Amino acid sequence: MKNRVRELRKQLNLTQEEFAKSLGVTRQTVIAIENNKHNPTLVLAIKIARLLNKPVEMVFILE
């Protein structure tokens, strides 16, 4: 699964640290998700989408 997390996070001018803190995860988790090394749980994916003000389908793309 690919994602647009990095691109959308940067549009909101959020650092990885700020983004991680808002989600209740570590910066390392955000880095792994942005680099497509980790697929988030459904709950985390929904939290990410809500924080980015986008539908889940716009943030995460099934290949």
Backbone as CSV, one residue per row, in Angstrom:
resi,resn,N_x,N_y,N_z,CA_x,CA_y,CA_z,C_x,C_y,C_z
1,MET,0.851,-1.171,0.000,0.000,0.000,0.000,0.898,1.236,0.000
2,LYS,0.643,2.132,-0.905,1.383,3.397,-0.947,0.577,4.460,-0.215
3,ASN,1.237,5.580,0.078,0.517,6.655,0.755,1.059,8.019,0.357
4,ARG,0.283,9.045,0.694,0.647,10.434,0.409,0.863,11.213,1.708
5,VAL,1.217,10.506,2.766,1.330,11.129,4.085,2.341,12.272,4.080
6,ARG,3.546,12.024,3.565,4.593,13.057,3.582,4.125,14.322,2.853
7,GLU,3.618,14.132,1.654,3.159,15.259,0.833,2.058,16.060,1.547
8,LEU,1.067,15.371,2.089,-0.052,16.049,2.744,0.363,16.680,4.060
9,ARG,1.270,16.031,4.792,1.777,16.601,6.052,2.508,17.903,5.783
10,LYS,3.336,17.906,4.739,4.104,19.107,4.405,3.195,20.249,3.968
11,GLN,2.088,19.925,3.310,1.132,20.964,2.904,0.554,21.682,4.116
12,LEU,0.476,20.982,5.243,-0.024,21.581,6.480,1.096,22.194,7.316
13,ASN,2.322,22.174,6.774,3.494,22.723,7.466,3.709,22.096,8.839
14,LEU,3.510,20.781,8.921,3.759,20.048,10.154,5.078,19.294,10.046
15,THR,5.865,19.342,11.096,7.086,18.537,11.130,6.686,17.096,11.449
16,GLN,7.606,16.186,11.215,7.339,14.786,11.565,7.094,14.661,13.064
17,GLU,7.831,15.417,13.849,7.688,15.367,15.306,6.308,15.864,15.743
18,GLU,5.868,16.985,15.191,4.544,17.530,15.523,3.438,16.557,15.105
19,PHE,3.599,15.995,13.921,2.622,15.059,13.376,2.533,13.825,14.271
20,ALA,3.687,13.288,14.638,3.738,12.101,15.494,3.081,12.378,16.842
21,LYS,3.385,13.518,17.430,2.830,13.871,18.737,1.310,13.962,18.667
22,SER,0.782,14.561,17.599,-0.662,14.680,17.421,-1.339,13.319,17.275
23,LEU,-0.604,12.359,16.727,-1.145,11.011,16.510,-0.909,10.081,17.692
24,GLY,-0.023,10.474,18.592,0.300,9.625,19.731,1.233,8.480,19.369
25,VAL,2.097,8.724,18.367,3.083,7.720,17.956,4.467,8.368,17.964
26,THR,5.492,7.581,17.696,6.852,8.121,17.652,7.151,8.693,16.265
27,ARG,8.167,9.522,16.216,8.623,10.063,14.933,9.092,8.933,14.026
28,GLN,9.692,7.909,14.608,10.163,6.769,13.828,9.009,6.060,13.123
29,THR,7.847,6.008,13.765,6.663,5.412,13.142,6.235,6.234,11.940
30,VAL,6.225,7.549,12.092,5.860,8.432,10.976,6.841,8.255,9.821
31,ILE,8.129,8.191,10.127,9.149,7.999,9.093,8.898,6.690,8.350
32,ALA,8.635,5.619,9.088,8.396,4.314,8.469,7.156,4.337,7.579
33,ILE,6.099,4.995,8.021,4.883,5.090,7.212,5.155,5.901,5.955
34,GLU,5.810,7.039,6.100,6.100,7.893,4.944,6.991,7.195,3.916
35,ASN,7.860,6.313,4.381,8.764,5.592,3.477,8.186,4.261,3.005
36,ASN,6.890,4.057,3.261,6.200,2.823,2.867,6.853,1.569,3.432
37,LYS,7.451,1.691,4.610,8.076,0.552,5.276,7.135,-0.057,6.318
38,HIS,6.054,0.662,6.624,5.110,0.212,7.648,3.703,0.616,7.236
39,ASN,2.782,-0.350,7.254,1.378,-0.048,7.026,0.722,0.161,8.381
40,PRO,0.096,1.314,8.585,-0.514,1.577,9.883,-1.739,0.699,10.119
41,THR,-2.108,0.564,11.380,-3.356,-0.124,11.707,-4.508,0.698,11.151
42,LEU,-5.668,0.100,11.088,-6.842,0.813,10.597,-7.131,2.036,11.453
43,VAL,-7.027,1.885,12.750,-7.278,3.008,13.667,-6.298,4.145,13.399
44,LEU,-5.012,3.823,13.258,-4.009,4.852,12.993,-4.217,5.478,11.618
45,ALA,-4.575,4.694,10.631,-4.828,5.229,9.290,-5.976,6.239,9.318
46,ILE,-7.013,5.947,10.082,-8.148,6.873,10.201,-7.718,8.141,10.932
47,LYS,-6.919,7.998,11.995,-6.412,9.176,12.722,-5.574,10.058,11.797
48,ILE,-4.710,9.429,10.992,-3.867,10.176,10.052,-4.738,10.939,9.060
49,ALA,-5.712,10.255,8.475,-6.592,10.889,7.492,-7.349,12.063,8.109
50,ARG,-7.846,11.882,9.306,-8.581,12.966,9.977,-7.670,14.158,10.257
51,LEU,-6.462,13.878,10.727,-5.512,14.952,11.014,-5.148,15.718,9.747
52,LEU,-5.099,15.007,8.625,-4.769,15.635,7.339,-5.997,16.222,6.638
53,ASN,-7.164,16.051,7.243,-8.428,16.546,6.676,-8.714,15.972,5.293
54,LYS,-8.425,14.691,5.125,-8.633,14.008,3.844,-9.309,12.671,4.101
55,PRO,-10.062,12.163,3.114,-10.598,10.804,3.255,-9.449,9.796,3.240
56,VAL,-9.635,8.691,3.920,-8.605,7.651,3.993,-8.144,7.255,2.585
57,GLU,-9.095,7.179,1.650,-8.775,6.760,0.283,-7.861,7.733,-0.452
58,MET,-7.831,9.004,-0.012,-6.931,9.992,-0.614,-5.535,9.919,-0.030
59,VAL,-5.424,9.386,1.167,-4.143,9.310,1.859,-3.427,7.990,1.550
60,PHE,-4.197,6.909,1.569,-3.629,5.576,1.353,-4.164,4.969,0.067
61,ILE,-3.271,4.473,-0.770,-3.636,3.947,-2.080,-3.266,2.470,-2.164
62,LEU,-4.279,1.639,-2.430,-4.008,0.211,-2.655,-3.455,0.042,-4.038
63,GLU,-2.458,-0.810,-4.183,-1.853,-1.023,-5.494,-2.521,-2.168,-6.224
